Amino acid sequence: MDTKSVIVIGAGLGGIAAAAHLARRGAHVTVIEKNDRPGGRCDRISRGGHTFDTGPTLFIMPHVYEAEFAAMGASLHEMLALQRVDPTYHLVFDNGSKLSLTSDMKSMQDQLETFEPDSFQGFLRYMNEGHQHYHQAMQHLVNRDFRTAGQFFNLRNLPLLFRLKPLSPHYRHMSAYFDEPRLKAAFTFQDVYMGLSPFEAPATFSMMSYTELAHGVWYPRGGMYSVVEALVEIARQAGVEFIFDTSVERIDVNATHAKGVILSGGQRLGADAVLANADLPYVYDDLLPQDGQAERLKRKRYSCSVISFFWGLDRVYDTLGPHTLFLADDYRRNFDQIIRGLTIPTNPSLYIHAPARLDPAMAPAGEDTLIGIVPVGHMSEHEDQDWKAIIAQARQAIFRRLDIVGIHDLQEHIKFETCFTPISWRKRYNLVKGSTHGLCHNLTQLGYFRPGNRHSRYHNLYFTGASTHPGTGMPTALISARLATYRMVEDMGA
Ligand SMILES: Cc1cc2nc3c(=O)[nH]c(=O)nc-3n(C[C@H](O)[C@H](O)[C@H](O)COP(=O)(O)OP(=O)(O)OC[C@H]3O[C@@H](n4cnc5c(N)ncnc54)[C@H](O)[C@@H]3O)c2cc1C
């Protein structure tokens, strides 16, 4: 691709990684990012010595990062200092019972059997199934693209219908392993990352709880934003040019090709190919001529959103581990209210992250940095949502839950608060409906059914990122970048 020029729209994880791949193949790559820094949803804010990762907090699937860094000619372990987080999560239930998910099998056995006799055997069988699902799904569905229907619907893929249990709802499937509802919740809550309720998600997603326990949840020194910094370094070394604080207003197209982009100031930049990392439905709706596809995409299902609080505290609460998850008893209603009601659950499950437990540099000495995340419905196109009231409810829900673990006075120790809502997600990163994980990952929006990495009409317009194939998540964004750029390189005959 020596003489080819490529414009990448957006410096999210997918955009930076794609740019690095292309520059390493000899292309002249310019990344245009509307914000003043790279990272997209994997963002960071700092204030008064407190550092907050405002998006991802869990570094999972380390093998995927290793492979993807290697594919960009870099070593993950030379660039990032990773530590394993074990126990991964401290789960807290409404009645005050606790479960620490850990790779220490003796501890798991002791804990699980206080919830339900013989449940450790069920857990081992569930992990075994998660192992099968993980490896089969990664090989056959995630780590490859589907350019034609025939590549997806063929006899070789037929056994996956049985092996991956895509037609069994995940929560119902849990009855094969546990009777205790709290245990069923403990190993299905990860479905929300896919934008799905476990009551409708395919049982395939047991792969998520499996990988978290088997391969671990990790933490890079300096926080998750260090991943962005590492990727930018790889890209810059390969020769990628970044332009920040500049929005792409339109992709300049003719009948069959993208000719370049038009920037918000009206400047036109030509390119041999364009790769869009901005949220795919936004690209169709805002950056391309209307041809019905944007409307079709709007009717697809979107993942939930979250309200995130970033608090600088003047003291430390030692009782809080790095990742605490409060799981509500009315588990099903929680998902119904988020996904169908597009609102905040009456008694929401929620997540608290205390990064200074993993890296003391994330907070000033003797103080703490706390992130509280409450899943809520995404923005509605048809109904008014009272975000002020929803934010107040979310904040109170966190304080109520912290009471369960003996923290009664958090409000008195908050030095400052920053809050992200679905409106912030949309405004900051152009995420359609403020949906934090993009198009959701139900069966009809996966594999061949998910928007692919190349536009069907404009043959030199490519996509990478959460709403395209294979889907949401940091490691997945890196895979998506590789699939999109390898396809581009193939198309360009280099
Ligand atoms: C709250 C939250 C928690 C998460 N937790 C985890 C986790 O723990 N672990 C995990 O693996 N994943 C997690 N994720 C998912 C993960 O962050 C994303 O899947 C991943 O970062 C998406 O990257 P992307 O390549 O789609 O780019 P994006 O992050 O979507 O970046 C796209 C970029 O395009 C830019 N852009 C948009 N429009 C324009 C325009 N017109 N012109 C120029 N630039 C434009 C945006 O500003 C943005 O920088 C989380 C996400 C959120 C929001």
The ligand as an SDF file (V2000), in Angstrom:
LIG
                    3D

 53 58  0  0  0  0  0  0  0  0999 V2000
  -18.9340    2.8460   30.6790 C   0  0  0  0  0  0  0  0  0  0  0  0
  -18.2470    1.8260   29.8310 C   0  0  0  0  0  0  0  0  0  0  0  0
  -17.6530    0.7350   30.4270 C   0  0  0  0  0  0  0  0  0  0  0  0
  -16.9840   -0.2030   29.6420 C   0  0  0  0  0  0  0  0  0  0  0  0
  -16.3430   -1.2320   30.2660 N   0  0  0  0  0  0  0  0  0  0  0  0
  -15.5540   -2.0390   29.5400 C   0  0  0  0  0  0  0  0  0  0  0  0
  -14.6570   -2.9250   30.2010 C   0  0  0  0  0  0  0  0  0  0  0  0
  -14.5900   -2.9420   31.4330 O   0  0  0  0  0  0  0  0  0  0  0  0
  -13.8670   -3.7200   29.4300 N   0  0  0  0  0  0  0  0  0  0  0  0
  -13.8950   -3.6790   28.0640 C   0  0  0  0  0  0  0  0  0  0  0  0
  -13.1580   -4.4300   27.4130 O   0  0  0  0  0  0  0  0  0  0  0  0
  -14.7300   -2.8210   27.4100 N   0  0  0  0  0  0  0  0  0  0  0  0
  -15.5360   -1.9960   28.1150 C   0  0  0  0  0  0  0  0  0  0  0  0
  -16.3110   -1.0680   27.4850 N   0  0  0  0  0  0  0  0  0  0  0  0
  -16.4240   -1.1000   26.0200 C   0  0  0  0  0  0  0  0  0  0  0  0
  -15.2310   -0.4330   25.3220 C   0  0  0  0  0  0  0  0  0  0  0  0
  -14.9200    0.7820   25.9400 O   0  0  0  0  0  0  0  0  0  0  0  0
  -15.5910   -0.1390   23.8820 C   0  0  0  0  0  0  0  0  0  0  0  0
  -16.1720   -1.2740   23.2640 O   0  0  0  0  0  0  0  0  0  0  0  0
  -14.3970    0.2950   23.0570 C   0  0  0  0  0  0  0  0  0  0  0  0
  -13.6080    1.2450   23.7400 O   0  0  0  0  0  0  0  0  0  0  0  0
  -14.9720    0.8860   21.7810 C   0  0  0  0  0  0  0  0  0  0  0  0
  -13.9660    1.3510   20.9560 O   0  0  0  0  0  0  0  0  0  0  0  0
  -14.3090    1.7970   19.4830 P   0  0  0  0  0  0  0  0  0  0  0  0
  -13.1910    1.3510   18.6080 O   0  0  0  0  0  0  0  0  0  0  0  0
  -15.6810    1.3840   19.0970 O   0  0  0  0  0  0  0  0  0  0  0  0
  -14.2130    3.3880   19.5120 O   0  0  0  0  0  0  0  0  0  0  0  0
  -15.0260    4.5370   20.3040 P   0  0  0  0  0  0  0  0  0  0  0  0
  -14.6540    4.4840   21.7130 O   0  0  0  0  0  0  0  0  0  0  0  0
  -16.4640    4.5500   19.9290 O   0  0  0  0  0  0  0  0  0  0  0  0
  -14.3260    5.8080   19.6580 O   0  0  0  0  0  0  0  0  0  0  0  0
  -14.7780    6.4060   18.4680 C   0  0  0  0  0  0  0  0  0  0  0  0
  -14.1060    7.7640   18.3530 C   0  0  0  0  0  0  0  0  0  0  0  0
  -14.6580    8.4570   17.2250 O   0  0  0  0  0  0  0  0  0  0  0  0
  -14.7400    9.8460   17.5680 C   0  0  0  0  0  0  0  0  0  0  0  0
  -15.6960   10.4890   16.6740 N   0  0  0  0  0  0  0  0  0  0  0  0
  -17.0420   10.3000   16.6330 C   0  0  0  0  0  0  0  0  0  0  0  0
  -17.5730   11.0570   15.6520 N   0  0  0  0  0  0  0  0  0  0  0  0
  -16.5470   11.7270   15.0640 C   0  0  0  0  0  0  0  0  0  0  0  0
  -16.4780   12.6650   14.0010 C   0  0  0  0  0  0  0  0  0  0  0  0
  -17.5750   13.0620   13.3070 N   0  0  0  0  0  0  0  0  0  0  0  0
  -15.2640   13.1700   13.6620 N   0  0  0  0  0  0  0  0  0  0  0  0
  -14.1140   12.7660   14.3280 C   0  0  0  0  0  0  0  0  0  0  0  0
  -14.1540   11.8950   15.3630 N   0  0  0  0  0  0  0  0  0  0  0  0
  -15.3470   11.3630   15.7050 C   0  0  0  0  0  0  0  0  0  0  0  0
  -15.2100    9.8220   19.0180 C   0  0  0  0  0  0  0  0  0  0  0  0
  -14.9810   11.0440   19.6710 O   0  0  0  0  0  0  0  0  0  0  0  0
  -14.3510    8.6650   19.5680 C   0  0  0  0  0  0  0  0  0  0  0  0
  -13.1250    9.1510   20.0490 O   0  0  0  0  0  0  0  0  0  0  0  0
  -16.9660   -0.0830   28.2330 C   0  0  0  0  0  0  0  0  0  0  0  0
  -17.5750    1.0230   27.6290 C   0  0  0  0  0  0  0  0  0  0  0  0
  -18.1900    1.9780   28.4120 C   0  0  0  0  0  0  0  0  0  0  0  0
  -18.7530    3.1830   27.7480 C   0  0  0  0  0  0  0  0  0  0  0  0
  1  2  1  0
  2  3  1  0
  2 52  2  0
  3  4  2  0
  4  5  1  0
  4 50  1  0
  5  6  2  0
  6  7  1  0
  6 13  1  0
  7  8  2  0
  7  9  1  0
  9 10  1  0
 10 11  2  0
 10 12  1  0
 12 13  2  0
 13 14  1  0
 14 15  1  0
 14 50  1  0
 15 16  1  0
 16 17  1  0
 16 18  1  0
 18 19  1  0
 18 20  1  0
 20 21  1  0
 20 22  1  0
 22 23  1  0
 23 24  1  0
 24 25  2  0
 24 26  1  0
 24 27  1  0
 27 28  1  0
 28 29  2  0
 28 30  1  0
 28 31  1  0
 31 32  1  0
 32 33  1  0
 33 34  1  0
 33 48  1  0
 34 35  1  0
 35 36  1  0
 35 46  1  0
 36 37  1  0
 36 45  1  0
 37 38  2  0
 38 39  1  0
 39 40  1  0
 39 45  2  0
 40 41  1  0
 40 42  2  0
 42 43  1  0
 43 44  2  0
 44 45  1  0
 46 47  1  0
 46 48  1  0
 48 49  1  0
 50 51  2  0
 51 52  1  0
 52 53  1  0
M  END
$$$$
